[in-house]
Amino acid sequence: MILLAHPCGKCYNNSNNSEPPGIWETGGKDVCGRDRKVMELKTTDLTKDYGKKRALDAFSYTFEPGIYGLLGPNGAGKSTLMGILTTGLKATSGKVTWDGEDIVSMGKNYRALIGFMPQQQRIYEDFTLMRFLYYIASLKGKKKQEVEAEIEDIIKSVNLWEVRNDPIGTYSGGMKQRTLLAQAMVGNPSILIMDEPTVGLDPKERVHFRELVSKVSKDKIVIIATHIVSDLEKLASEIIFLNHGKIIESGKLGELYEKYGGTSEPSVESIYMSLGMESK
């Protein structure tokens, strides 16, 4: 059984209302009378202009549970897309829907579904990890007693339990990246969006981080934007190659390997190079 956050914000998992509002089960109908659907985040002709510069050009894609790699050079439009998906940016045209409902009209009900891991390590360095995660929970409208067990589980899952009461400013770069992942996980979001999550990590830390993402991604839509090809090759089930704001190529890894294999052993890097990806 997959439990999802329903956009109407009123539905319950069962008839005796033992679950909190906003939780619903796939299949059948919910109490507001709407058909229950699979998790689907869909973009349609999504376009973003900055003056005369087009950063995103008619981006259309359907995301369902799984790990998606968003690969492209600097200036490809990755950050712009993530900004729109997290509602930090407004599209010039086009739309984004969650299970058929426009995310703009959903407002805070949609934002409650999102966990975002930014690239920059802008963390309150004098906060302990425990204090920081409770602070993030409060921003998401959660009370301390509601998330105590969840936050303990999150800290253990990112292997930071032993330092949970130490100031974040004393953490290594890899520990800070795990802290950013932990804050994105607060509230059990249905959608995880990560911007260059392994930048600055040494090879050992990157391997560990990939293992963590694989572990926490079950029954979620995970979108990872990066230019580090090897990370996506190890993690993603589907890859979207983005350049100059447009989708150049996309598909499941196996399908892409078959299409671009030729006479040599295919790789995401070789596909990337064959597509002529270049920065603006």
Helices and strands as residue ranges (DSSP letters): E 3-5, E 23-25, E 41-50, E 53-63, E 66-71, H 78-85, E 93-98, E 101-102, H 103-106, H 108-111, E 114-117, H 129-139, H 144-157, G 161-163, G 168-170, H 173-185, E 191-195, H 203-216, E 221-226, H 229-235, E 238-243, E 246-252, H 253-260, H 268-274
